[in-house]
């Protein structure tokens, strides 16, 4: 098994550590019956097929109520976000080589967890 380098990552290639154990931030884009308009965090250009995927997957759940194992949009084959251009702000704020990134990579390497590591 190849382990991820902890310092300094320059790409997200073969990682995805930040997509695990955080739930699925895209639940922020889910339709809620009590909203008169689409969710205020949802990008205006979010394709309808992604809205339908999110709504069917989360069935009205709010952030924190979704399964916490892995983000809905994480592709375990490419190990990247399937819809990176539409990712929520929390994902945009998670910068490569940031303190949080390095901490999660270090924890993943030290835990010996074979997935998401390759």
URNOR-V729941 format. One record per pair of residues at least 12 apart in sequence whose C-alpha atoms are under 6 Angstrom apart, sorted by the first residue. I is the first residue (numbers start at 1). GAP is how many residues later the second one is. D is the distance in Angstrom with one decimal. If there is no record, write none. Layout:
I,GAP,D
I,GAP,D
//
This chain:
1,117,5.7
2,116,5.3
6,99,5.8
6,100,5.6
9,88,5.7
14,65,5.6
16,63,5.7
19,51,5.8
19,52,5.5
20,49,5.7
20,50,4.4
21,47,5.2
21,48,4.7
21,49,5.8
22,46,5.5
23,44,5.6
23,45,3.6
23,46,5.9
23,47,5.8
23,48,5.7
24,47,4.0
24,48,5.8
27,36,6.0
29,13,4.8
30,24,5.8
30,25,5.3
32,28,5.8
//
